[in-house]
Amino acid sequence: MNETEILQSSTLGSWLDTLQGSIPGTITIIIDSCNAGSFLPQLTPPPGAERIVIASCLADEIACFHGQGTISFSYFFWSAIFNRNSVYDAFCSAKNGMALGNYQTALLDDNGNGVGNEKADGTLSRLTYIDNGGPIPGGTGATNKAIIVAGGGPYPGNYMWDDTQLVSNHAYRTLLSKGFSHESIYYLTADTTDTYFDVDGNGALNEVDGDATNANLEYAIEAWAADADNLTLYLADHGNVGSFGMNAEENLQASDLDSWLDYLQGRIPSPGTITVIIDACNSGSFLPYLTPPLREGSASLLQAPPLMKQLGTQTKALYPFPTSSGVPFLTGTTSMMPFVQEKMLCNSVIIKMPF
């Protein structure tokens, strides 16, 4: 607590039990300290009470604070809360952020048994927001849909597969936190048997809609998304000039993707937007292909050089974190920043096309 005083987990548990005996609501506790996981068994709630306990690391781990605290569980967690995420989504964002550097393993217990990260955990925290009573994020009446493609797969030599899984799941959770439902997200992955893609931790791969193949992506765009007012398409994997790696044997050609998107845009009336995000090597080469059909309005493009190589796992010393404006910023060794910032910020292509 200070230079001369220590807070015991049993003492904190007693105080919380007293408080919870007099209030009807939920208590949320976030502990970011070394050995924080040792608090979970001591902070179980009284029978019938609701309590969320989050520890930034295991009972035998240290808690890391780097970059003046910008690389820490707390920074990731509170940045997500600032952006109106649920407690569960903020926890996942922070847990995954710290896992990128193999720093520590965060724990969440909201079923009250003192054990973290069980399949039964997450129900309460998904419904809990830390705010002052403002509206919970949700839709505006428009039919918004999204397609995620985790390309590549666990074939020999694919050093990026773990990273592809992580960022694709992060995209899925981000969409859920912004009001999308499971039914409004079409998830294609190059490995439909990997339980890593159990995003909500319920033991079933109900998030995954199919293999990452050209045929499945064509169906998702032209048929599944046909009733959307707005569509977001996100693709992550290896790429080459004018192509994207769908799986170990199949590549997506930029001209084919353009044809499918043009077909969709010809069938959905204005106003509507297709947003395409491609995180792959040479992703900038897609821009000339993905121009929208001639209509009123304009396309907004964020260019990436056609031959820009993806840094991927070669940049484990660098970590993106959100600023208050929501714009990602990168931190790393000072001598590398001018070069690395330019490369990383140009790595993805974002294309917004009005229907």
C-alpha positions, 0 to 999 in steps of 0.5 A: 500500500505504501512504504511501510504497509502491506495489504493482505488478501484475506483482509481485502476479502473480509472488507469486500464481503462486508460491503457486498452484504449491504449493496445489491450490485456487482463488485469488480476488482482489478489487481495489477501487481506481482503474484496477483493471481494469489488473491483469487482464492481469497476473494470469492464472494458470499453465496448469491453475490456477484463479483468479478476478480481480475489478476494481471498475472499468475500467483508465481509471476511478476507483473511487467510495466514497461515504456513508462507503464504503456506496456502493462496489463493496466494500460491495455485494460483501461484503454479498452474500458475507455473505448466502452468495451465490456469488462470481459473484452477489456480483460481479453484485450489486456491479456492478449496484449501482454501475451504478445511478449510472453510477459505474463498470463492474466486471470479472470474469475467471475463464477465465484469459485476462486479459480481463473480462466475456466470455461464457466468464467466470462458470463457476468463480465461480458454483461458488465461495463464500467461507466457512469450509466451511459448507454451500452454500445449497440447498433444504430438500426443499420444491418452491419456485417463483417467477414474475417479471414485468418488465412495460411494455417499451421503448415510447416514453415508458417512462422506467422500462424500464431500471430494470425490467430491472435489478431483475427480473434482480436478483430472478432472480439473487437467487433463483438464489443462494438455491437456485432453479434456472432450471427453478423460475423462470418469467420473463415480460418485455415484450421477449423479444428483448432480450439484457439478459435473458441473466442467466447470460451464455451468449448464449441467452435460456433464462431467459425463458419468455414475453411478459409477458401476462395469458394467460401469467401466468394459465398460470404461476400456475394450471398451471406452479406447480400442483406447488409447495409455496411460490410467490413472485410478483414484478411490477415496472412501472408501475401504476394503482389496481387494475391493473398494466402488463403490456405497452404494450397490456395491463393486469393487473387486481387482481381477475383476479390474485386469482382465479388465486391463489385457484385455485392455493391451492385445489389445493395442500394446507397448509402452503404460502405464496404470497408476492406482491411488487408494485413499481409505482405505486399497488401498495397498491390491490391489498391489498383484492383479494388476500386469501386464501381462508378457511383456518386461519392468517393473512395477513401484509400490508405495506401501501402507500398506494393512491395512492403514486407510484413514485419510479423514475428520479427518485431517482438520488441515493438508493441502497438497500444491505443492512444486516447484518440484511438489511433495506434502508436508503436513503441520500441527502441528509440533508434528503430522508431523512425524506420519501424513506425513507417513500415508498421503503419503502412503494412495494412490496406484500408479501403472504404467503398460507398455502395 
